[in-house]
Amino acid sequence: MNQTRLLLIIIFFTNLCYAKNDLESIIRVGDSLYADLRYDLAIIEFKRASVLYPKNEYNYQVHSKMALCYKKLGYFIEAINIHKTLLAKDSSQWGSIIEIASIYQLMGQFSDSNRFIKKYFSSVESGKKDSLIFLMSCNYFALMKVDSSRFYFDSIKEKELGTFIDRNLKIITQFEHSKKYNHKSAKYLNILFPGAGYLYLDMPQTFAATLFVESLFLYATVITYNNQYAIGTLFGGLFFSGFYLGSIYGAEQFAKKKTKNMFRKYYDKLIFGFTIS
């Protein structure tokens, strides 16, 4: 009886050692494929490790690497879902929290990133909260909430981030002193005078073209009206009205686009050089 029990114990530990060695071998293959930038094949290996050995000491590591592969391939939602599954088991997993927040940011979903950060903020150790605040500050800037961005940057106390904070506060100050374009001003200027909104937007060629075309159609409309040429007046009026209204809408949209591009330009400066750890 004792010999049978001993034999079973030996077999158990032999299988256990084999399973661990096999798991580590699969993970090494996955790591090798990841290093070779073959992320799709690396995902297959990490999935195989997860399916064959669902309960193992490398579980979090395997799933994190799988999520990273999805992120590299641009499958952001899949990466987020994997990390959310990991957080469902342990809400204090720092790697998953910072990854989800940064992936939302990478996708341009800055509001979602901030909502997620606020949800898990209390689950993070005090020493790591400043990294989340940094991301949140950048998100607020991208959302065009400059005052909120400055406020959160000012609230960061971690000395290691001091250089980034000083740099970013200077960048925000530069942004505040830079020339900005108000979309309402651009629109109303084009209402008052053809193309004036484009001149306000530093688009002199578009201003000249708009002024010429609208003046031409207005002139044609007036001439045909004076000559009592109804069809010519109708078409001239329609073309003039179309270009006039189109220029008003166009100036407003160009102003919004310029503003958005300016925020994006300064946002890229804010986030540049910040490494998630």
C-alpha positions in Angstrom: 0.0 0.0 0.0 2.8 2.4 0.9 4.7 1.5 -2.3 1.6 2.3 -4.3 1.1 5.7 -2.6 4.8 6.5 -3.1 4.5 5.6 -6.8 1.5 7.8 -7.2 3.3 10.7 -5.5 6.3 10.2 -7.8 4.1 10.2 -10.9 2.2 13.3 -9.7 5.4 15.3 -9.2 6.8 14.0 -12.5 3.7 15.2 -14.4 3.9 18.5 -12.5 7.5 19.1 -13.4 6.7 18.2 -17.1 3.7 20.5 -17.2 5.8 23.4 -15.8 8.6 22.8 -18.3 6.1 22.5 -21.1 4.4 25.7 -20.1 7.7 27.6 -19.9 8.7 26.2 -23.3 5.5 27.5 -24.8 6.0 30.9 -23.3 9.6 31.1 -24.5 8.3 30.3 -28.1 5.7 33.1 -27.7 8.4 35.5 -26.5 10.7 34.6 -29.4 7.9 35.2 -31.9 7.1 38.5 -30.2 10.7 39.6 -30.5 10.6 38.7 -34.2 7.5 41.0 -34.5 5.3 38.0 -35.4 2.6 39.1 -33.1 -0.2 37.0 -34.6 1.8 33.8 -34.1 2.8 34.9 -30.6 -0.9 35.2 -29.7 -1.5 31.6 -30.8 1.3 30.4 -28.5 0.2 32.5 -25.5 -3.4 31.3 -26.0 -2.2 27.7 -26.1 -0.4 28.2 -22.8 -3.6 29.6 -21.3 -5.8 26.8 -22.6 -3.5 23.9 -21.7 -2.6 25.3 -18.3 -5.4 27.6 -17.2 -4.3 27.7 -13.6 -0.6 28.5 -13.4 1.8 30.9 -11.8 2.4 32.7 -15.2 -1.3 33.4 -15.9 -1.2 37.1 -15.6 2.1 37.3 -17.5 0.7 35.2 -20.3 -2.5 37.2 -20.7 -0.6 40.5 -20.5 1.7 39.5 -23.3 -1.3 38.4 -25.3 -2.9 41.8 -24.8 0.4 43.5 -25.8 0.4 41.5 -29.0 -3.1 42.6 -29.8 -2.1 46.2 -29.1 0.8 46.0 -31.4 -1.5 44.7 -34.2 -3.9 47.5 -33.6 -6.6 45.4 -32.1 -7.1 47.7 -29.2 -10.5 46.5 -28.0 -9.2 42.9 -27.7 -6.3 44.2 -25.7 -8.6 46.2 -23.4 -11.0 43.2 -22.9 -8.1 40.9 -21.8 -6.9 43.5 -19.2 -10.5 44.0 -18.0 -10.8 40.2 -17.5 -7.6 40.3 -15.4 -8.9 43.3 -13.4 -12.1 41.4 -12.7 -10.0 38.9 -10.8 -7.8 41.5 -9.1 -8.8 45.2 -9.3 -5.3 46.3 -8.1 -3.3 45.0 -11.1 -1.3 48.1 -11.9 -0.1 46.8 -15.3 -3.7 46.4 -16.5 -4.9 49.7 -15.1 -2.2 51.8 -16.8 -2.4 49.8 -20.0 -6.2 50.3 -20.4 -5.9 54.0 -19.6 -3.1 54.4 -22.2 -4.8 52.3 -24.9 -8.0 54.5 -24.6 -5.7 57.5 -24.9 -4.0 55.9 -27.9 -7.4 55.4 -29.5 -8.3 59.1 -29.0 -11.0 58.2 -26.5 -9.8 60.7 -23.9 -13.1 60.8 -22.0 -13.2 57.0 -21.7 -9.6 57.1 -20.5 -10.4 59.6 -17.8 -13.5 57.7 -16.7 -11.5 54.5 -16.4 -8.8 56.3 -14.4 -11.3 57.7 -12.0 -12.9 54.3 -11.5 -9.7 52.5 -10.5 -7.9 55.5 -9.0 -8.5 54.3 -5.4 -7.3 50.8 -6.3 -3.8 52.1 -7.0 -0.9 52.5 -4.5 -0.3 56.2 -3.7 3.1 56.2 -5.3 1.6 55.2 -8.7 -1.3 57.6 -8.7 0.7 60.5 -10.1 1.3 58.5 -13.3 -2.5 58.2 -13.8 -2.9 61.9 -13.0 -0.3 62.7 -15.7 -2.3 60.7 -18.3 -5.5 62.4 -17.1 -4.0 65.8 -17.4 -3.0 65.1 -21.0 -6.5 63.8 -21.7 -8.0 67.0 -20.4 -5.8 69.0 -22.7 -6.8 66.9 -25.7 -10.4 67.5 -24.7 -9.6 71.3 -24.9 -10.0 71.7 -21.2 -6.8 73.6 -20.6 -7.5 74.8 -17.1 -8.3 71.3 -15.9 -5.1 70.0 -17.5 -3.0 72.7 -15.7 -4.8 72.0 -12.4 -4.0 68.3 -12.5 -0.4 68.8 -13.6 0.1 71.2 -10.7 -1.3 68.5 -8.3 1.4 65.9 -9.2 3.9 65.6 -6.3 6.2 62.8 -7.5 9.7 64.1 -7.9 10.6 61.7 -10.7 7.9 63.4 -12.9 9.1 66.9 -11.9 11.0 67.4 -15.2 8.0 66.4 -17.3 5.6 68.6 -15.2 7.8 71.7 -15.5 8.1 71.1 -19.3 4.4 70.5 -19.7 3.4 73.6 -17.8 5.7 75.7 -20.0 4.1 74.0 -23.1 0.6 74.9 -21.8 1.8 78.5 -21.2 3.1 78.6 -24.8 -0.2 77.4 -26.0 -2.1 80.0 -24.1 0.0 82.7 -25.7 -0.2 81.3 -29.2 -2.6 82.7 -31.8 -6.0 81.0 -31.8 -8.9 81.1 -34.2 -12.5 81.5 -33.1 -14.9 79.6 -35.4 -17.7 82.0 -34.7 -15.6 85.0 -35.6 -14.6 83.3 -38.9 -18.2 82.6 -39.7 -19.5 86.1 -38.9 -16.7 87.7 -40.8 -17.7 85.7 -43.9 -21.3 86.8 -43.4 -20.2 90.5 -43.3 -17.8 90.4 -46.2 -17.0 87.6 -48.7 -13.9 85.7 -47.8 -13.1 87.9 -44.7 -13.3 84.9 -42.5 -10.6 83.1 -44.5 -8.3 86.2 -44.2 -8.8 86.0 -40.5 -7.7 82.4 -40.6 -4.5 83.3 -42.5 -5.7 81.8 -45.7 -5.2 84.7 -48.2 -5.5 82.6 -51.3 -8.8 81.2 -50.3 -9.9 84.7 -49.4 -9.0 86.0 -52.8 -10.7 83.1 -54.6 -13.9 83.4 -52.5 -14.0 87.2 -53.1 -13.5 86.8 -56.8 -16.1 84.0 -57.3 -18.8 85.6 -55.2 -18.2 89.0 -56.7 -18.5 87.4 -60.2 -21.8 85.7 -59.5 -23.2 88.8 -57.7 -22.2 90.9 -60.7 -23.8 88.4 -63.1 -27.0 88.4 -61.0 -27.2 92.2 -61.0 -26.5 92.5 -64.8 -29.0 89.9 -65.8 -31.6 91.4 -63.4 -31.1 94.9 -65.0 -31.4 93.3 -68.4 -34.6 91.6 -67.3 -33.1 88.2 -68.1 -35.0 86.0 -65.6 -33.3 82.7 -66.1 -29.8 84.3 -65.9 -30.9 86.1 -62.7 -32.2 82.9 -61.2 -29.0 80.9 -61.9 -26.8 83.8 -60.9 -28.7 84.2 -57.6 -28.6 80.5 -56.9 -24.8 80.2 -57.6 -24.1 83.3 -55.5 -26.2 82.1 -52.6 -24.7 78.7 -52.7 -21.1 80.0 -52.7 -22.0 82.6 -50.1 -23.5 80.1 -47.7 -20.8 77.6 -48.4 -18.1 80.1 -47.6 -19.7 80.8 -44.3 -19.9 77.1 -43.4 -16.4 76.5 -44.8 -14.8 79.3 -42.7 -16.4 77.9 -39.5 -15.2 74.4 -40.3 -11.7 75.5 -41.2 -11.4 77.4 -37.9 -12.5 74.3 -35.9 -10.0 72.2 -37.8 -7.2 74.6 -37.2 -8.1 74.7 -33.5 -8.2 70.9 -33.3 -4.9 70.6 -35.1 -3.3 73.1 -32.7 -4.5 71.2 -29.6 -3.2 68.0 -31.2 0.2 69.6 -31.9 0.6 70.7 -28.3 -0.9 67.5 -27.0 1.8 65.5 -28.8 4.4 67.7 -27.0 2.8 67.1 -23.6 2.7 63.3 -24.0 6.1 63.0 -25.7 8.8 61.4 -23.6 6.5 60.0 -20.9 7.2 56.3 -20.4 4.7 54.1 -18.7 6.3 51.8 -16.2 
